[in-house]
Amino acid sequence: MTTTTATAEATTATDVLIVGAGPTGLTLACTLARAGAAVRIIDKSPEPHRTSRGKGINQRTRELFDDLGAGAEAAASGTEHIALRKYRDGVAIADTVTFGDADPAPGVPYASGLLMPQWRTEEILRGRLAEHGVEPEFGSELAGFAQGADGVVATLADGRRIEAAYLVGCDGGRSPVRKALGVTFEGRTDAEECMVIGDVRVDGLDPAYWHQWFDEDAAVMLCPFRGSTHWQLQGTPERDADGRPLAPSLESFQRLVDRCSRQAGIRLSDPTWFSAYRINVRMADRLRTGRVFLAGDAAHVHSIAGGLGMNTGIQDAFNLGWKLAYVVRGLASSGLLDTYEEERLPVAAWTLGLTEERLRAVTEGVKRAGVGTEAVITDDVTTLGVGYGWSSLAWGGGKAGERAPDGPCGDGLRLFDVFAGPHFTLLGFGGGSAQALAEAGEKCADRLRTRLVDDPEGHVRRAYGIGEGEDALVLVRPDNHIALSAGADRGAEIADRLLRLGR
């Protein structure tokens, strides 16, 4: 792939070109399209895959899916609070329910993530994207691109050209876009596969459980999916006489299950996917080069412990999407785009550190009988605590940059209902905020919604750190992070900040 300087004659055919139609690219496309930005999304694969891969969305991603209008369909397709059944020497000795001790709360509507095969996650996102009139262009491989002051010109392998204002590489850990930019991807890749993985039909096991066998010298896990005939298998690779890992196969999967389960009645069949996994921990040194951005695995890869790979990519996309939309729609200057790297690169570094620590925890944990993959679970893996307190978009107040909590706000609505969409939201607390809401709403009608919060139980005041009886304003970004908490007399300042966004 090549990258050069674009010619002055290039004109923009679309606002944003996305390379890669996985969860990251699809989330970005949905975020842009629903905001009214023109977007195209290409993928070199001839058709969508049907593999389980990243098999779940966490609590924060569920909130973002709700915002995109995909939450109900995801909930109907996934499994909450799955029970992990752990075995030792072939005997079931412990059951653990993931996040089993957690309950929904006014500010946190989801106590559990959703277990769901990646193909279904992508199918749901493609459906949402289609409702905005956009379809991924499969069988379209990027051959090279050139960027200049006014845009990017991408050339496809079949000779077609696409001209865009911005290009985003969501094209995986081997990202051709990243390589063409010359962005370093420092870290480590283990020399040898540590796990085999695949999708198989399973007979002889109860699909109410994620079955996990951990013995001294081998391990295998079989994870069912709601509404699917296939389970995901993860296990220790077989080795040849010289100790080298063998390629995964149905026969090797069956031998592994027989060896660990000691049950003749478990039969595997109809394999639809095989892969071998090795630990790969790397991060790009930057997320933006001119008009080209990186997101998801193209920007960071890490251990699967905690299931944060796909979720982090989706959350990258949700952060970048509203910013690109505001710039291409003329609602913000291009300086706003600098905040994507400012905010998400530290999160990527934190994620690499967290997953390394969680991998150590589960590796040690499963040595004890009755312990399984629940050893990776901490509050951190929900990513509800991820915020941007250091950001230049954190404009003041004790909670600036933090995730904006949910809560009842009157008229049968919840805050997440009010936030949903590509707009900022200005919340008013107390009657003294009404004038500021009206003035800011009028000045910034194209980018701001206002809401006087009706909170008789005080849930929202407590969640946002607003004192009882206090008149106050809270500005929430389109990605549902708090931009500013302020007194009720600062409505003019808020309007001014929004009108000068990115400057």
Salt bridges, closest charged atoms under 4 A:
GLU63 OE1 - ARG60 NH1 2.63
GLU63 OE2 - ARG403 NH2 2.80
ASP67 OD1 - ARG34 NH2 2.56
GLU73 OE2 - ARG120 NH2 3.05
GLU80 OE2 - ARG62 NH1 2.50
ASP89 OD1 - ARG262 NH2 3.96
ASP95 OD2 - ARG85 NH2 2.85
GLU122 OE2 - HIS49 NE2 3.01
GLU123 OE2 - ARG50 NH1 3.62
GLU123 OE1 - ARG120 NH1 2.64
GLU131 OE1 - ARG128 NH1 2.53
GLU137 OE2 - ARG40 NE 2.85
ASP158 OD2 - ARG160 NE 2.76
GLU163 OE2 - ARG161 NH2 3.03
ASP190 OD1 - ARG188 NE 3.24
GLU192 OE1 - ARG239 NH1 2.78
GLU193 OE2 - ARG278 NH2 2.89
ASP215 OD2 - ARG262 NH1 3.11
GLU216 OE2 - ARG88 NH1 3.69
ASP217 OD2 - ARG259 NH2 2.86
GLU238 OE1 - ARG255 NH2 2.73
ASP240 OD2 - ARG244 NE 3.23
ASP242 OD2 - ARG244 NH2 3.21
ASP270 OD2 - ARG201 NH2 3.50
ASP270 OD2 - HIS230 NE2 3.26
ASP285 OD2 - ARG286 NH1 3.43
ASP316 OD2 - HIS300 NE2 2.63
ASP316 OD1 - ARG344 NE 2.72
ASP338 OD1 - ARG288 NH1 2.60
GLU343 OE1 - LYS323 NZ 2.74
GLU343 OE2 - ARG477 NH1 2.71
GLU356 OE2 - ARG188 NH1 2.60
GLU357 OE1 - ARG358 NE 2.65
GLU364 OE2 - LYS367 NZ 3.05
GLU374 OE2 - LYS86 NZ 3.06
GLU402 OE1 - LYS399 NZ 3.98
ASP406 OD2 - ARG414 NE 2.99
ASP411 OD2 - ARG451 NH2 3.16
ASP446 OD1 - ARG447 NE 2.95
ASP479 OD2 - ARG477 NH2 2.73
GLU493 OE1 - ARG490 NE 2.81
GLU493 OE2 - ARG497 NE 3.22
ASP496 OD2 - ARG500 NE 2.84
